[in-house]
C-alpha cells in the first residue's frame, strides 16, 4: 500500500512528491499546534517577575540594579569566578563599589571580564603568531611575546578601567563636597532635619555631581529603612573612599555623641572645606610651571637653536665648500 501511494505521488508530483507531501503535513501540524501553545496559561511567578522588571525599568537606577538579573547566567560559575578568601572578596567588592559598580554580581562580572578578555586576546595572539609562522620564520622569543602580551593586556584591562573609574569618581566627590556642605548648611538652618537636608541635597546636586548625589540618596534611603545613623554614615565614608567625607562623618558622629549643634558643626566644616578647595587649586597652579618646563624646552629651544645657529652653520658650510673648490 505504501509503495502504491509512493508511486502515485511520484507520478503526479515528480520525484520529490513524497517529500513535498511530508513537508506540507509537517507545516499543517505546526499551524495546528501554535494556537494551543499560545493559549498556555502564564505561570504566576513568571508574571510577577515580568511586573518587577517592568517597574524597575521606570524606577530609579538603584531599583533597577536591585532587580536586574541579566548576569544570573554566571551564577553557576561563581565558584570559579569569585575569590574563596573572604578578605580578598571584600577588598575587590569595596573597590568596585568605590568605582560605582554596586550590583550584587559585580565581583563575578569583573572576574569574568578579566578571564574572557584575557582568553580572547590570547587566542588572537596565537592566531597572529601562526600567521607570522606561515609567512616568515620568527624567533621563539618573538612568538612567545606575540602570544602572551595580548593575553596579559586583556587580563589587566578591566583592572585598569576600574582603577580609572575609581579615581574619577573620588575626584568628582572631592570637587562637589564643599558645595554639598553649603547646601546642607542652608537646609539645616532653614529648619529641616539632617535626613531631609541630605535628601534635598541629593536632588539638587545630581546634575553636577551624580556620584555624590548617589551617595547622599543611598544614605537617605538607609535612614528611612531604619538603619542606625552612625552605621549609615560610616558606610558612606567607606563607599566614597575620600578623606574629606571620612572627616565629615567623624564630625557628624561627634556632634551627635556630645549633643552639639549640627548647624554649627556644618558651618565650621563647610568653611574649612572651601578653604581646602582653594588650597588645592593654588597647589595645582603652583605646580603648573614645573610641568610646563619640559614642554617648553622641547617645543621652544629646538626652533630657537635652528633660528640662531642655522645661518652660521650654513655660512660655515659655504665657506668650506668654496675652500675645497679653490684647492
Backbone as CSV, one residue per row, in Angstrom:
resi,resn,N_x,N_y,N_z,CA_x,CA_y,CA_z,C_x,C_y,C_z
1,UNK,0.835,-1.213,0.000,0.000,0.000,0.000,0.867,1.259,0.000
2,UNK,1.904,1.281,0.840,2.791,2.430,0.881,3.537,2.605,-0.436
3,UNK,3.871,1.454,-1.045,4.578,1.547,-2.314,3.686,2.110,-3.400
4,UNK,2.411,1.728,-3.377,1.474,2.257,-4.378,1.254,3.752,-4.186
5,UNK,1.141,4.203,-2.917,0.979,5.640,-2.639,2.219,6.407,-3.082
6,UNK,3.385,5.822,-2.819,4.634,6.464,-3.227,4.722,6.589,-4.736
7,UNK,4.318,5.512,-5.450,4.337,5.562,-6.917,3.363,6.600,-7.454
8,UNK,2.185,6.705,-6.811,1.186,7.677,-7.266,1.682,9.107,-7.071
9,UNK,2.301,9.371,-5.905,2.824,10.720,-5.659,3.978,11.060,-6.604
10,UNK,4.781,10.060,-6.898,5.902,10.291,-7.813,5.420,10.586,-9.224
11,UNK,4.361,9.848,-9.649,3.831,10.080,-10.994,3.161,11.434,-11.120
12,UNK,2.449,11.840,-10.050,1.691,13.102,-10.134,2.542,14.349,-9.805
13,UNK,3.452,14.221,-8.820,4.195,15.402,-8.351,5.672,15.371,-8.695
14,UNK,6.125,14.339,-9.314,7.533,14.260,-9.674,8.328,13.462,-8.654
15,UNK,9.651,13.421,-8.811,10.477,12.599,-7.919,10.456,13.061,-6.465
16,UNK,10.221,14.382,-6.241,10.185,14.899,-4.872,8.765,14.999,-4.327
17,UNK,7.839,14.271,-4.923,6.453,14.317,-4.469,6.275,13.858,-3.035
18,UNK,6.835,12.721,-2.601,6.664,12.291,-1.193,7.239,13.297,-0.199
19,UNK,8.383,13.908,-0.556,8.956,14.898,0.358,8.087,16.136,0.471
20,UNK,7.482,16.537,-0.641,6.582,17.690,-0.587,5.367,17.421,0.279
21,UNK,4.819,16.221,0.163,3.653,15.873,0.976,4.006,15.840,2.454
22,UNK,5.176,15.278,2.784,5.601,15.229,4.186,5.822,16.646,4.729
23,UNK,6.393,17.527,3.896,6.600,18.901,4.334,5.303,19.644,4.571
24,UNK,4.314,19.425,3.689,3.007,20.067,3.868,2.323,19.563,5.128
25,UNK,2.397,18.266,5.375,1.799,17.717,6.596,2.476,18.273,7.847
26,UNK,3.828,18.411,7.814,4.522,18.984,8.967,4.138,20.432,9.201
27,UNK,3.966,21.195,8.119,3.551,22.591,8.259,2.150,22.692,8.835
28,UNK,1.264,21.805,8.419,-0.101,21.808,8.968,-0.101,21.460,10.450
29,UNK,0.732,20.513,10.842,0.821,20.171,12.270,1.326,21.356,13.093
30,UNK,2.304,22.078,12.562,2.809,23.261,13.272,1.725,24.312,13.408
31,UNK,0.971,24.535,12.326,-0.102,25.541,12.370,-1.194,25.157,13.347
32,UNK,-1.485,23.873,13.460,-2.496,23.426,14.417,-1.993,23.472,15.861
33,UNK,-0.675,23.368,16.044,-0.119,23.339,17.407,0.073,24.745,17.969
34,UNK,0.307,25.727,17.104,0.556,27.086,17.584,-0.576,27.660,18.432
35,UNK,-1.843,27.544,18.044,-2.897,28.095,18.912,-2.916,27.474,20.296
36,UNK,-2.611,26.189,20.368,-2.586,25.536,21.686,-1.474,26.105,22.558
37,UNK,-0.328,26.328,21.937,0.785,26.887,22.705,0.537,28.331,23.104
38,UNK,-0.116,29.092,22.231,-0.385,30.490,22.548,-1.405,30.646,23.660
39,UNK,-2.288,29.681,23.823,-3.309,29.740,24.867,-2.818,29.203,26.206
40,UNK,-1.540,28.874,26.279,-0.994,28.346,27.516,-1.006,29.412,28.593
41,UNK,-1.456,29.040,29.810,-1.547,29.992,30.903,-0.148,30.356,31.417
42,UNK,0.001,31.629,31.781,1.283,32.124,32.268,1.464,31.733,33.722
43,UNK,2.673,31.301,34.037,2.980,30.946,35.418,2.918,32.209,36.281
44,UNK,2.273,32.178,37.459,2.197,33.381,38.302,3.564,33.931,38.697
45,UNK,4.531,33.042,38.924,5.869,33.528,39.282,6.517,34.281,38.120
46,UNK,6.337,33.744,36.896,6.865,34.449,35.732,6.183,35.799,35.537
47,UNK,4.881,35.828,35.783,4.150,37.088,35.665,4.641,38.109,36.685
48,UNK,4.927,37.660,37.919,5.436,38.552,38.948,6.816,39.087,38.582
49,UNK,7.662,38.224,37.995,8.990,38.668,37.569,8.891,39.721,36.471
50,UNK,7.958,39.508,35.523,7.787,40.481,34.455,7.318,41.827,34.993
51,UNK,6.414,41.797,35.981,5.933,43.044,36.577,7.069,43.768,37.293
52,UNK,7.899,43.027,38.018,9.020,43.643,38.729,10.028,44.254,37.758
53,UNK,10.286,43.550,36.651,11.232,44.082,35.671,10.677,45.330,34.996
54,UNK,9.367,45.321,34.697,8.766,46.494,34.062,8.786,47.699,34.991
55,UNK,8.510,47.467,36.285,8.553,48.574,37.237,9.969,49.058,37.467
56,UNK,10.935,48.135,37.386,12.333,48.530,37.588,12.831,49.400,36.448
57,UNK,12.319,49.177,35.238,12.763,49.995,34.103,12.332,51.447,34.246
58,UNK,11.180,51.657,34.871,10.675,53.021,35.044,11.091,53.633,36.367
59,UNK,11.682,52.845,37.254,12.083,53.364,38.562,13.468,53.973,38.483
60,UNK,13.998,54.319,39.652,15.323,54.919,39.707,16.392,53.876,39.406
61,UNK,17.626,54.305,39.110,18.684,53.344,38.772,18.985,52.363,39.895
62,UNK,18.822,52.780,41.176,19.108,51.869,42.275,18.140,50.699,42.281
63,UNK,16.859,50.960,42.033,15.891,49.871,41.979,16.151,48.953,40.804
64,UNK,16.591,49.510,39.690,16.894,48.682,38.537,18.084,47.771,38.809
65,UNK,19.069,48.266,39.571,20.204,47.425,39.917,19.804,46.305,40.862
66,UNK,18.842,46.574,41.747,18.427,45.537,42.686,17.638,44.434,42.017
67,UNK,16.902,44.742,40.980,16.043,43.744,40.344,16.589,43.202,39.050
68,UNK,17.720,43.691,38.603,18.277,43.243,37.327,18.893,41.870,37.486
69,UNK,18.535,40.951,36.605,19.030,39.580,36.680,19.759,39.172,35.414
70,UNK,20.329,40.130,34.703,20.939,39.800,33.425,22.241,39.029,33.592
71,UNK,22.858,39.069,34.790,24.107,38.361,34.997,23.912,37.054,35.750
72,UNK,22.670,36.573,35.876,22.435,35.328,36.587,23.011,34.133,35.845
73,UNK,23.327,34.280,34.549,23.895,33.167,33.805,25.276,32.794,34.333
74,UNK,25.922,33.717,35.004,27.248,33.442,35.547,27.206,32.822,36.934
75,UNK,25.995,32.621,37.473,25.901,32.128,38.840,26.448,30.708,38.974
76,UNK,26.266,29.876,37.955,26.763,28.506,38.051,28.282,28.436,37.976
77,UNK,28.925,29.539,37.562,30.388,29.585,37.543,30.936,30.415,38.699
78,UNK,30.125,30.652,39.722,30.546,31.518,40.827,31.732,30.935,41.590
79,UNK,31.809,29.607,41.699,32.942,29.002,42.400,34.260,29.275,41.693
80,UNK,34.191,29.438,40.378,35.402,29.710,39.602,35.695,31.195,39.485
81,UNK,34.649,32.042,39.463,34.816,33.463,39.196,34.946,34.304,40.455
82,UNK,34.572,33.787,41.618,34.629,34.563,42.849,35.746,34.046,43.749
83,UNK,36.484,34.943,44.414,37.566,34.505,45.299,37.020,33.730,46.496
84,UNK,37.784,32.747,46.941,37.386,31.962,48.102,37.720,32.673,49.403
85,UNK,38.773,33.491,49.354,39.183,34.212,50.550,38.226,35.373,50.816
86,UNK,37.732,35.461,52.028,36.754,36.499,52.368,37.372,37.896,52.316
87,UNK,38.620,38.031,52.750,39.269,39.337,52.727,39.488,39.806,51.293
88,UNK,39.925,38.901,50.433,40.134,39.272,49.034,38.816,39.638,48.362
89,UNK,37.763,38.886,48.665,36.448,39.185,48.089,35.950,40.553,48.566
90,UNK,36.123,40.847,49.852,35.669,42.134,50.390,36.458,43.295,49.790
91,UNK,37.782,43.078,49.595,38.596,44.152,49.019,38.185,44.448,47.584
92,UNK,37.946,43.410,46.790,37.539,43.622,45.397,36.153,44.260,45.333
93,UNK,35.255,43.803,46.193,33.895,44.366,46.201,33.916,45.836,46.598
94,UNK,34.743,46.189,47.597,34.843,47.587,48.009,35.417,48.438,46.885
95,UNK,36.401,47.920,46.184,36.996,48.657,45.066,35.969,48.901,43.967
96,UNK,35.145,47.888,43.675,34.123,48.048,42.651,33.036,49.017,43.101
97,UNK,32.695,48.980,44.381,31.696,49.918,44.903,32.216,51.342,44.818
98,UNK,33.475,51.545,45.157,34.060,52.881,45.055,34.174,53.350,43.614
99,UNK,34.215,52.400,42.673,34.223,52.754,41.253,32.827,52.979,40.697
100,UNK,31.793,52.686,41.494,30.417,52.915,41.053,29.668,51.674,40.628
101,UNK,30.266,50.490,40.756,29.608,49.238,40.371,29.106,48.554,41.633
102,UNK,27.805,48.701,41.889,27.226,48.229,43.152,26.346,46.999,42.992
103,UNK,26.294,46.411,41.811,25.456,45.245,41.615,25.913,44.068,42.452
104,UNK,24.990,43.174,42.739,25.340,42.018,43.565,26.263,41.060,42.820
105,UNK,26.284,41.128,41.501,27.147,40.267,40.700,28.364,41.009,40.171
106,UNK,28.724,42.132,40.803,29.811,42.951,40.267,31.146,42.218,40.314
107,UNK,31.426,41.529,41.419,32.700,40.807,41.538,32.767,39.685,40.514
108,UNK,31.664,38.977,40.360,31.611,37.876,39.392,31.805,38.395,37.966
109,UNK,31.151,39.491,37.647,31.272,40.058,36.309,32.677,40.592,36.053
110,UNK,33.282,41.169,37.085,34.641,41.698,36.952,35.632,40.582,36.623
111,UNK,35.565,39.474,37.348,36.482,38.365,37.077,36.157,37.687,35.745
112,UNK,34.882,37.666,35.376,34.539,37.104,34.073,35.098,37.964,32.947
113,UNK,35.052,39.292,33.131,35.620,40.184,32.117,37.124,39.975,32.003
114,UNK,37.793,39.810,33.134,39.228,39.545,33.087,39.527,38.238,32.359
115,UNK,38.785,37.195,32.701,39.046,35.883,32.101,38.717,35.882,30.609
116,UNK,37.570,36.443,30.243,37.148,36.406,28.841,38.047,37.259,27.957
117,UNK,38.393,38.477,28.427,39.255,39.333,27.615,40.667,38.774,27.533
118,UNK,41.157,38.212,28.632,42.476,37.607,28.589,42.530,36.416,27.647
119,UNK,41.520,35.541,27.725,41.498,34.373,26.845,41.280,34.773,25.389
120,UNK,40.403,35.771,25.156,40.137,36.190,23.777,41.359,36.795,23.108
121,UNK,42.030,37.709,23.823,43.223,38.319,23.235,44.378,37.327,23.154
122,UNK,44.410,36.354,24.066,45.431,35.307,23.956,45.211,34.469,22.699
123,UNK,43.952,34.193,22.401,43.642,33.454,21.174,44.005,34.264,19.936
124,UNK,43.719,35.557,19.960,44.107,36.398,18.826,45.626,36.453,18.669
125,UNK,46.326,36.510,19.802,47.780,36.489,19.728,48.313,35.190,19.155
126,UNK,47.655,34.069,19.512,48.079,32.788,18.951,47.832,32.739,17.444
127,UNK,46.696,33.276,17.002,46.426,33.318,15.564,47.435,34.200,14.832
128,UNK,47.784,35.318,15.451,48.778,36.200,14.840,50.149,35.517,14.768
129,UNK,50.493,34.760,15.813,51.768,34.037,15.791,51.762,32.957,14.718
130,UNK,50.632,32.276,14.538,50.549,31.272,13.479,50.681,31.921,12.102
131,UNK,50.084,33.102,11.937,50.217,33.815,10.663,51.658,34.228,10.404
132,UNK,52.339,34.711,11.451,53.749,35.053,11.305,54.590,33.821,10.962
133,UNK,54.241,32.687,11.596,54.987,31.459,11.335,54.806,30.999,9.897
134,UNK,53.611,31.241,9.361,53.357,30.807,7.992,54.015,31.723,6.970
135,UNK,54.107,33.014,7.295,54.677,33.963,6.326,56.169,34.181,6.491
136,UNK,56.729,33.808,7.633,58.150,34.039,7.873,58.704,33.017,8.841
137,UNK,59.834,33.354,9.430,60.485,32.473,10.400,60.848,33.288,11.637
138,UNK,59.835,33.636,12.492,60.129,34.441,13.680,60.863,33.614,14.735
139,UNK,61.534,34.317,15.621,62.247,33.645,16.692,61.264,33.176,17.765
140,UNK,61.756,32.305,18.650,60.901,31.777,19.720,60.488,32.879,20.687
141,UNK,61.393,33.838,20.944,61.068,34.940,21.841,59.981,35.836,21.253
142,UNK,60.079,36.139,19.965,59.052,36.970,19.324,57.714,36.256,19.301
143,UNK,57.730,34.945,19.084,56.474,34.179,19.091,55.831,34.190,20.468
144,UNK,56.638,33.991,21.508,56.100,33.988,22.874,55.528,35.354,23.249
145,UNK,56.226,36.417,22.844,55.743,37.768,23.157,54.442,38.054,22.423
146,UNK,54.362,37.672,21.159,53.144,37.929,20.382,51.956,37.139,20.891
147,UNK,52.193,36.031,21.587,51.092,35.238,22.140,50.706,35.724,23.530
148,UNK,51.719,35.930,24.404,51.434,36.225,25.806,51.078,37.685,26.048
149,UNK,51.687,38.599,25.296,51.440,40.023,25.557,49.976,40.430,25.385
150,UNK,49.276,40.033,24.307,47.847,40.381,24.223,47.013,39.784,25.358
151,UNK,47.349,38.552,25.776,46.605,37.959,26.878,46.792,38.713,28.172
152,UNK,48.028,39.146,28.462,48.275,39.923,29.676,47.566,41.269,29.619
153,UNK,47.590,41.901,28.451,46.899,43.191,28.299,45.393,43.023,28.492
154,UNK,44.830,41.964,27.901,43.399,41.724,28.064,43.021,41.421,29.505
155,UNK,43.892,40.731,30.229,43.596,40.407,31.629,43.694,41.645,32.523
156,UNK,44.631,42.546,32.222,44.824,43.726,33.063,43.924,44.887,32.666
157,UNK,43.304,44.836,31.507,42.488,45.959,31.050,41.286,46.236,31.953
158,UNK,40.506,45.234,32.409,39.413,45.545,33.345,39.896,46.169,34.651
159,UNK,41.034,45.705,35.149,41.577,46.297,36.375,41.949,47.755,36.160
160,UNK,42.563,48.060,35.031,42.910,49.441,34.711,41.658,50.307,34.592
161,UNK,40.622,49.759,33.960,39.371,50.508,33.798,38.725,50.805,35.151
162,UNK,38.709,49.822,36.038,38.117,50.017,37.366,38.911,51.047,38.160
163,UNK,40.237,50.993,38.070,41.054,51.983,38.780,40.798,53.397,38.277
164,UNK,40.679,53.547,36.967,40.392,54.870,36.418,39.013,55.358,36.850
165,UNK,38.037,54.472,36.828,36.693,54.845,37.267,36.679,55.222,38.758
166,UNK,37.430,54.499,39.560,37.509,54.804,40.986,38.136,56.173,41.216
167,UNK,39.229,56.466,40.537,39.876,57.761,40.693,38.993,58.903,40.210
168,UNK,38.311,58.706,39.079,37.435,59.756,38.556,36.259,60.004,39.502
169,UNK,35.723,58.942,40.069,34.582,59.093,40.984,35.012,59.785,42.283
170,UNK,36.154,59.406,42.817,36.637,60.060,44.033,36.967,61.522,43.789
171,UNK,37.507,61.825,42.630,37.788,63.224,42.300,36.494,64.026,42.171
172,UNK,35.466,63.413,41.589,34.176,64.104,41.474,33.566,64.363,42.846
173,UNK,33.663,63.386,43.742,33.126,63.567,45.096,33.901,64.648,45.833
174,UNK,35.218,64.666,45.665,36.043,65.683,46.328,35.704,67.083,45.832
175,UNK,35.497,67.237,44.536,35.198,68.554,43.980,33.805,69.048,44.370
176,UNK,32.848,68.139,44.459,31.492,68.572,44.763,31.135,68.606,46.229
177,UNK,32.017,68.107,47.090,31.673,68.021,48.508,31.516,69.386,49.182
178,UNK,32.387,70.385,48.920,32.157,71.695,49.559,30.812,72.324,49.183
179,UNK,30.413,72.245,47.931,29.112,72.790,47.532,27.975,72.046,48.213
180,UNK,28.115,70.724,48.332,27.067,69.946,49.005,26.953,70.333,50.478
181,UNK,28.093,70.594,51.116,28.047,71.023,52.517,27.379,72.381,52.664
182,UNK,27.643,73.296,51.738,26.976,74.605,51.793,25.464,74.453,51.644
183,UNK,25.030,73.627,50.711,23.590,73.384,50.550,22.991,72.739,51.795
184,UNK,23.711,71.798,52.366,23.205,71.136,53.568,23.099,72.112,54.736
185,UNK,24.075,73.020,54.843,24.022,74.033,55.905,22.818,74.945,55.727
186,UNK,22.544,75.341,54.489,21.367,76.182,54.229,20.086,75.449,54.607
187,UNK,19.989,74.170,54.248,18.789,73.392,54.566,18.611,73.229,56.073
188,UNK,19.708,72.957,56.790,19.603,72.776,58.246,19.231,74.086,58.926
189,UNK,19.826,75.179,58.490,19.492,76.475,59.095,18.086,76.921,58.741
190,UNK,17.527,76.381,57.635,16.145,76.712,57.269,15.126,75.926,58.082
191,UNK,15.587,74.984,58.895,14.675,74.257,59.756,14.481,72.798,59.403
192,UNK,15.125,72.324,58.374,14.988,70.921,58.018,15.900,70.057,58.881
193,UNK,15.497,68.804,59.025,16.320,67.862,59.769,17.488,67.413,58.898
194,UNK,18.394,66.654,59.489,19.563,66.180,58.743,19.148,65.213,57.636
195,UNK,18.164,64.353,57.925,17.707,63.405,56.906,17.070,64.129,55.723
196,UNK,16.227,65.116,56.011,15.579,65.872,54.940,16.592,66.688,54.142
197,UNK,17.577,67.257,54.828,18.584,68.051,54.115,19.441,67.171,53.212
198,UNK,19.758,65.966,53.649,20.548,65.051,52.813,19.759,64.681,51.564
199,UNK,18.474,64.394,51.711,17.644,64.055,50.565,17.513,65.237,49.602
200,UNK,17.350,66.432,50.139,17.226,67.616,49.285,18.536,67.898,48.544
201,UNK,19.648,67.759,49.228,20.946,67.997,48.586,21.188,66.984,47.474
202,UNK,20.781,65.731,47.698,20.965,64.708,46.656,20.188,65.042,45.392
203,UNK,19.039,65.682,45.534,18.261,66.072,44.360,18.867,67.288,43.660
204,UNK,19.432,68.205,44.433,19.922,69.449,43.861,21.244,69.276,43.117
205,UNK,22.108,68.392,43.599,23.447,68.279,43.011,23.546,67.138,42.006
206,UNK,22.433,66.483,41.690,22.501,65.337,40.775,22.995,65.741,39.390
207,UNK,22.637,66.925,38.930,23.059,67.345,37.589,24.562,67.583,37.508
208,UNK,25.145,68.157,38.562,26.570,68.481,38.523,27.472,67.390,39.046
209,UNK,27.040,66.709,40.118,27.866,65.680,40.759,27.017,64.435,41.013
210,UNK,26.785,63.626,39.979,25.895,62.460,40.149,26.426,61.418,41.127
211,UNK,27.749,61.258,41.220,28.298,60.260,42.142,28.014,60.649,43.590
212,UNK,28.236,61.904,43.934,27.956,62.363,45.293,26.454,62.344,45.585
213,UNK,25.639,62.689,44.607,24.186,62.624,44.781,23.729,61.190,45.033
214,UNK,24.359,60.245,44.366,24.016,58.836,44.575,24.344,58.399,46.000
215,UNK,25.475,58.873,46.519,25.848,58.527,47.891,24.853,59.122,48.889
216,UNK,24.491,60.379,48.701,23.528,61.016,49.601,22.163,60.333,49.524
217,UNK,21.767,59.949,48.331,20.472,59.286,48.179,20.458,57.942,48.892
218,UNK,21.540,57.197,48.799,21.592,55.912,49.494,21.584,56.108,51.008
219,UNK,22.269,57.141,51.480,22.238,57.444,52.918,20.815,57.751,53.370
220,UNK,20.103,58.550,52.586,18.725,58.893,52.937,17.823,57.666,52.940
221,UNK,17.970,56.804,51.950,17.141,55.602,51.895,17.443,54.641,53.036
222,UNK,18.702,54.504,53.400,19.050,53.619,54.514,18.520,54.170,55.838
223,UNK,18.543,55.490,55.997,17.976,56.077,57.214,16.476,55.878,57.260
224,UNK,15.817,56.002,56.101,14.369,55.760,56.078,14.042,54.317,56.390
225,UNK,14.937,53.411,56.008,14.699,51.997,56.279,14.899,51.632,57.741
226,UNK,15.422,52.549,58.555,15.568,52.298,59.979,16.955,51.917,60.416
227,UNK,17.930,52.022,59.539,19.302,51.676,59.909,19.892,52.768,60.788
228,UNK,20.794,52.366,61.669,21.412,53.313,62.591,22.172,54.387,61.822
229,UNK,22.023,55.652,62.266,22.637,56.759,61.541,24.162,56.663,61.554
230,UNK,24.735,56.255,62.651,26.196,56.145,62.725,26.703,55.106,61.730
231,UNK,26.013,53.974,61.643,26.425,52.923,60.696,26.258,53.386,59.257
232,UNK,25.175,54.122,59.008,24.929,54.626,57.654,26.033,55.594,57.227
233,UNK,26.394,56.493,58.125,27.429,57.475,57.795,28.789,56.811,57.611
234,UNK,29.099,55.830,58.432,30.374,55.125,58.278,30.409,54.320,56.981
235,UNK,29.282,53.737,56.618,29.228,53.029,55.329,29.422,53.990,54.163
236,UNK,28.868,55.187,54.279,29.069,56.194,53.234,30.541,56.568,53.106
237,UNK,31.205,56.731,54.256,32.638,57.050,54.225,33.446,55.941,53.576
238,UNK,33.078,54.699,53.851,33.806,53.567,53.270,33.543,53.447,51.779
239,UNK,32.303,53.699,51.352,31.981,53.609,49.920,32.646,54.717,49.124
240,UNK,32.722,55.908,49.692,33.300,57.034,48.960,34.817,56.895,48.831
241,UNK,35.479,56.492,49.918,36.929,56.367,49.867,37.656,57.688,49.768
242,UNK,37.049,58.763,50.291,37.625,60.112,50.226,37.863,60.586,51.648
243,UNK,39.016,61.199,51.897,39.377,61.628,53.240,38.449,62.728,53.744
244,UNK,38.018,63.630,52.870,37.119,64.703,53.294,35.791,64.157,53.803
245,UNK,35.258,63.162,53.113,33.999,62.556,53.544,34.182,61.826,54.866
246,UNK,35.311,61.150,55.040,35.577,60.461,56.311,35.655,61.449,57.466
247,UNK,36.307,62.584,57.242,36.376,63.606,58.294,35.002,64.193,58.589
248,UNK,34.200,64.405,57.541,32.849,64.919,57.736,31.993,63.946,58.553
249,UNK,32.113,62.660,58.249,31.368,61.653,59.013,31.798,61.659,60.476
250,UNK,33.090,61.810,60.722,33.577,61.873,62.100,33.017,63.087,62.827
251,UNK,32.940,64.226,62.135,32.379,65.432,62.744,30.912,65.232,63.101
252,UNK,30.135,64.627,62.206,28.713,64.403,62.499,28.526,63.427,63.649
253,UNK,29.332,62.374,63.691,29.206,61.396,64.776,29.563,62.038,66.115
254,UNK,30.627,62.832,66.138,30.995,63.516,67.376,29.945,64.540,67.782
255,UNK,29.361,65.214,66.808,28.306,66.189,67.123,27.093,65.499,67.725
256,UNK,26.724,64.322,67.173,25.587,63.583,67.732,25.924,62.982,69.084
257,UNK,27.180,62.606,69.296,27.566,61.982,70.562,27.584,62.992,71.702
258,UNK,28.150,64.169,71.452,28.280,65.178,72.506,27.096,66.130,72.566
259,UNK,26.141,66.013,71.642,24.940,66.824,71.703,25.109,68.249,71.251
260,UNK,26.114,68.544,70.461,26.312,69.906,69.964,25.424,70.170,68.750
261,UNK,25.384,71.408,68.328,24.526,71.793,67.207,25.126,71.290,65.894
262,UNK,24.287,70.637,65.094,24.743,70.164,63.794,25.004,71.336,62.853
263,UNK,24.199,72.396,62.988,24.387,73.566,62.123,25.749,74.214,62.367
264,UNK,26.149,74.329,63.628,27.458,74.914,63.934,28.589,74.042,63.380
265,UNK,28.446,72.730,63.555,29.474,71.825,63.033,29.560,71.917,61.507
266,UNK,28.399,71.988,60.842,28.395,72.104,59.384,28.988,73.428,58.930
267,UNK,28.696,74.515,59.671,29.217,75.822,59.282,30.740,75.845,59.351
268,UNK,31.292,75.307,60.427,32.753,75.299,60.580,33.398,74.389,59.545
269,UNK,32.815,73.214,59.362,33.435,72.257,58.433,33.269,72.706,56.983
270,UNK,32.138,73.343,56.638,31.952,73.847,55.274,32.974,74.929,54.949
271,UNK,33.230,75.815,55.918,34.249,76.844,55.697,35.627,76.222,55.523
272,UNK,35.902,75.182,56.298,37.192,74.503,56.168,37.316,73.822,54.804
273,UNK,36.234,73.229,54.308,36.276,72.568,53.005,36.454,73.575,51.867
274,UNK,35.849,74.759,52.008,36.058,75.791,50.987,37.503,76.247,50.956
275,UNK,38.087,76.440,52.131,39.495,76.828,52.188,40.391,75.726,51.625
276,UNK,40.024,74.493,51.900,40.826,73.372,51.405,40.739,73.278,49.886
277,UNK,39.577,73.556,49.315,39.434,73.537,47.866,40.262,74.646,47.222
278,UNK,40.293,75.813,47.838,41.130,76.898,47.325,42.599,76.519,47.407
279,UNK,42.988,75.855,48.494,44.380,75.439,48.642,44.758,74.399,47.590
280,UNK,43.850,73.494,47.274,44.135,72.512,46.222,44.284,73.187,44.866
281,UNK,43.436,74.182,44.594,43.559,74.903,43.321,44.878,75.661,43.259
282,UNK,45.289,76.294,44.355,46.566,77.001,44.369,47.733,76.038,44.220
283,UNK,47.628,74.864,44.814,48.697,73.878,44.679,48.859,73.429,43.233
284,UNK,47.739,73.182,42.554,47.824,72.815,41.144,48.383,73.950,40.301
285,UNK,48.000,75.183,40.630,48.515,76.322,39.871,50.018,76.493,40.085
286,UNK,50.508,76.199,41.297,51.938,76.343,41.567,52.770,75.253,40.902
287,UNK,52.193,74.083,40.711,52.931,73.001,40.047,52.879,73.102,38.521
288,UNK,52.036,73.993,38.010,51.915,74.103,36.554,53.211,74.555,35.871
289,UNK,53.935,75.575,36.379,55.192,75.952,35.699,56.209,74.816,35.646
290,UNK,56.272,74.019,36.707,57.208,72.896,36.703,56.838,71.869,35.642
291,UNK,55.552,71.616,35.494,55.117,70.653,34.488,55.315,71.186,33.068
292,UNK,55.272,72.498,32.902,55.418,73.083,31.572,56.876,73.271,31.169
293,UNK,57.799,73.061,32.107,59.210,73.284,31.788,59.691,72.349,30.696
294,UNK,59.387,71.068,30.836,59.828,70.088,29.840,59.209,70.377,28.471
295,UNK,57.910,70.686,28.458,57.259,71.008,27.183,57.845,72.267,26.563
296,UNK,58.139,73.244,27.397,58.738,74.476,26.876,60.107,74.206,26.257
297,UNK,60.895,73.368,26.935,62.221,73.050,26.403,62.118,72.258,25.098
298,UNK,61.158,71.361,25.001,61.036,70.519,23.808,60.540,71.300,22.601
299,UNK,59.606,72.223,22.815,58.971,72.900,21.681,59.494,74.308,21.431
300,UNK,60.337,74.839,22.322,60.835,76.204,22.150,62.328,76.238,21.847
301,UNK,63.107,75.448,22.575,64.561,75.500,22.405,65.009,75.015,21.022
302,UNK,64.523,73.865,20.506,64.989,73.450,19.163,64.707,74.467,18.060
303,UNK,63.493,75.043,17.957,63.314,76.087,16.923,64.205,77.305,17.127
304,UNK,64.419,77.658,18.414,65.283,78.810,18.684,66.722,78.527,18.245
305,UNK,67.196,77.320,18.487,68.540,76.962,18.051,68.646,76.961,16.526
306,UNK,67.603,76.477,15.874,67.616,76.479,14.404,67.678,77.904,13.869
307,UNK,66.919,78.810,14.490,66.890,80.197,14.007,68.222,80.894,14.260
308,UNK,68.818,80.657,15.442,70.047,81.371,15.799,71.294,80.743,15.186
309,UNK,71.376,79.430,15.230,72.602,78.753,14.812,72.536,78.346,13.347
310,UNK,71.341,78.198,12.791,71.203,77.729,11.419,71.948,78.578,10.392
311,UNK,71.798,79.921,10.397,72.549,80.738,9.415,74.058,80.610,9.552
312,UNK,74.556,80.522,10.780,76.005,80.379,10.980,76.501,79.057,10.414
313,UNK,75.764,77.986,10.640,76.163,76.679,10.114,76.136,76.700,8.585
314,UNK,75.152,77.388,8.032,75.061,77.461,6.560,76.234,78.253,5.982
315,UNK,76.612,79.352,6.632,77.759,80.140,6.159,79.058,79.346,6.277
316,UNK,79.197,78.608,7.358,80.400,77.779,7.514,80.453,76.718,6.421
317,UNK,79.317,76.153,6.097,79.278,75.141,5.036,79.668,75.753,3.687
318,UNK,79.158,76.938,3.400,79.519,77.593,2.138,81.010,77.924,2.088
319,UNK,81.563,78.378,3.200,82.987,78.708,3.262,83.856,77.466,3.003
320,UNK,83.478,76.351,3.649,84.234,75.117,3.452,84.126,74.631,2.035
321,UNK,82.949,74.770,1.444,82.778,74.332,0.053,83.623,75.164,-0.893
322,UNK,83.623,76.488,-0.682,84.429,77.371,-1.519,85.914,77.098,-1.358
323,UNK,86.337,76.808,-0.136,87.756,76.495,0.104,88.163,75.227,-0.597
324,UNK,87.311,74.207,-0.520,87.635,72.938,-1.188,87.689,73.098,-2.700
325,UNK,86.774,73.851,-3.296,86.806,74.052,-4.755,87.969,74.913,-5.170
326,UNK,88.455,75.810,-4.318,89.596,76.656,-4.656,90.880,75.856,-4.722
327,UNK,91.017,74.841,-3.882,92.187,73.996,-3.982,92.081,73.088,-5.198
